[in-house]
Amino acid sequence: MNHLFAQLNAAIDRFSTKWEGRQVRFYPSLVGPVLFLAAGAAGYILMPSQVKIQEGTATTARTFPSLMLTLIIVCSVVLILQEVIKIVRKQPIEVVMLDVMTEIRAIIILVLLLLYALLIPILGFIVTSALFGLAMLAFFRVKKWWYYLIVAVSALVIGLLFQVVLNVRLP
């Protein structure tokens, strides 16, 4: 077990030294509106397959979502145009420097959460919760073996408490 942790730590250290201290320029006042514009366009593309309408009525199930998507797209375009005008006029725009390693760590945690959500229906609550807890401990490089035992036993006890005592059906 210690050998596995040593290999994992060595791999993480090699990766970290490569990316530590690197920063990326991020333009939140431009990236946000572009993402909302893409989401609005995706909403319009997906709406016909997701929301069925009844012909012959003035207001349909698509009316309110269409209005909201139109508002999102129009506001996004306005914000993008404002930023483009600032760039053309050579006015300063908001820039945030992001630490690459911090963002990579956040993405890894997000991936672990997505795996947790995807594995619950397959493996069940108790097993998935124990695996997620153990993965988080490994991610944060916890070396004390009893912490891993505590997490595994806690997942089992909490799952059984809900199923047996509280009679809650878990996935």
C-alpha positions in Angstrom: 0.0 0.0 0.0 2.8 2.4 0.9 4.5 1.6 -2.5 1.3 2.5 -4.3 1.1 5.8 -2.4 4.8 6.5 -3.2 4.2 5.9 -6.9 1.1 8.1 -6.9 2.8 10.9 -5.1 5.8 10.7 -7.4 3.6 11.0 -10.5 1.7 13.9 -9.0 4.9 15.6 -8.0 6.3 15.3 -11.6 3.1 16.6 -13.1 2.9 19.5 -10.5 6.4 20.7 -11.1 5.7 20.9 -14.8 2.7 23.1 -14.3 3.4 24.9 -11.0 3.6 28.6 -11.3 2.1 28.8 -14.8 -0.7 31.2 -15.3 -3.3 31.7 -18.0 -5.0 35.0 -19.0 -8.7 34.8 -18.7 -11.2 37.4 -19.9 -14.4 36.9 -17.8 -16.3 39.8 -19.4 -15.9 38.1 -22.8 -15.9 34.4 -22.0 -19.2 34.5 -20.0 -21.3 36.1 -22.7 -19.8 33.7 -25.3 -20.8 30.7 -23.1 -24.3 32.0 -22.6 -24.6 32.7 -26.4 -23.6 29.1 -27.0 -26.0 27.8 -24.4 -28.9 29.9 -25.9 -28.1 28.6 -29.3 -28.0 25.0 -28.0 -31.4 25.6 -26.3 -32.9 26.7 -29.6 -31.5 23.7 -31.4 -32.7 21.2 -28.7 -36.1 22.7 -28.1 -38.0 21.1 -31.0 -36.9 17.6 -29.9 -37.6 18.3 -26.2 -40.7 20.4 -26.1 -43.7 19.3 -28.1 -46.3 21.9 -29.1 -50.0 21.8 -29.7 -50.9 23.4 -33.0 -53.6 26.1 -33.2 -52.9 27.8 -29.8 -51.4 31.2 -29.4 -49.3 30.3 -26.4 -47.5 27.0 -26.5 -45.1 25.1 -24.2 -42.3 26.7 -26.2 -43.4 30.3 -25.8 -41.8 31.1 -22.4 -38.6 29.1 -23.0 -38.2 30.8 -26.5 -38.6 34.2 -24.9 -36.0 33.4 -22.2 -33.6 32.0 -24.8 -34.1 35.1 -27.0 -33.3 37.3 -24.0 -30.2 35.3 -23.2 -28.9 35.5 -26.8 -29.7 39.2 -27.2 -28.0 40.1 -23.9 -25.0 38.0 -24.8 -24.6 39.6 -28.2 -24.9 43.1 -26.6 -22.2 42.2 -24.0 -19.9 40.7 -26.7 -20.3 43.8 -28.8 -19.5 46.0 -25.8 -16.3 44.1 -25.3 -15.4 44.1 -29.0 -15.8 47.9 -29.1 -13.5 48.2 -26.1 -10.9 46.1 -27.8 -11.2 48.1 -31.1 -10.9 51.4 -29.1 -7.9 49.9 -27.3 -9.7 50.4 -23.9 -8.7 48.1 -21.1 -10.8 45.1 -20.5 -11.0 43.0 -17.4 -8.3 40.3 -17.2 -7.9 37.7 -14.5 -4.8 35.6 -14.2 -5.6 31.9 -13.4 -3.1 29.5 -11.8 -3.1 26.4 -14.0 -2.5 23.9 -11.2 -5.4 25.3 -9.2 -7.7 24.9 -12.2 -6.5 21.4 -12.9 -7.2 20.4 -9.3 -10.7 21.9 -9.6 -11.3 19.9 -12.8 -10.1 16.7 -11.2 -12.5 17.2 -8.3 -15.3 18.0 -10.8 -14.5 14.8 -12.7 -14.6 12.8 -9.4 -18.0 14.3 -8.6 -19.3 13.4 -12.1 -18.0 9.8 -11.7 -19.7 9.7 -8.3 -23.0 10.7 -9.8 -22.7 8.3 -12.8 -21.6 5.3 -10.6 -24.4 5.6 -8.0 -27.0 3.9 -10.1 -24.5 1.1 -11.1 -22.7 0.4 -7.9 -25.2 1.7 -5.3 -24.9 4.5 -2.7 -22.7 2.7 -0.2 -20.0 1.4 -2.5 -19.9 4.6 -4.6 -19.7 6.8 -1.5 -16.9 4.7 -0.1 -15.0 4.9 -3.4 -15.5 8.6 -3.7 -14.4 9.3 -0.1 -11.3 7.1 -0.7 -10.5 8.8 -4.0 -10.8 12.3 -2.3 -8.5 11.2 0.5 -6.0 9.9 -2.1 -6.3 13.1 -4.1 -5.5 15.2 -1.1 -2.6 12.8 -0.3 -3.8 11.7 3.1 -1.3 9.1 4.3 -2.9 7.9 7.5 -4.5 4.6 6.8 -7.1 4.9 9.6 -8.6 7.9 7.7 -9.4 5.5 4.8 -10.9 3.0 7.2 -13.0 5.8 8.8 -14.3 6.9 5.5 -15.2 3.4 4.3 -16.9 2.5 7.6 -18.7 5.8 7.6 -20.1 5.2 4.2 -21.3 1.7 5.2 -22.8 2.9 8.5 -24.6 5.9 6.9 -25.9 3.8 4.1 -27.2 1.1 6.4 -28.6 3.7 8.8 -30.7 5.1 6.0 -31.8 1.7 4.6 -32.4 -0.2 7.8 -33.3 2.4 10.5 -34.9 5.2 8.5 -36.3 2.8 5.8 -35.1 5.0 2.9 -34.6 3.3 -0.4 -31.1 4.2 -1.7 -29.9 3.6 -5.3 
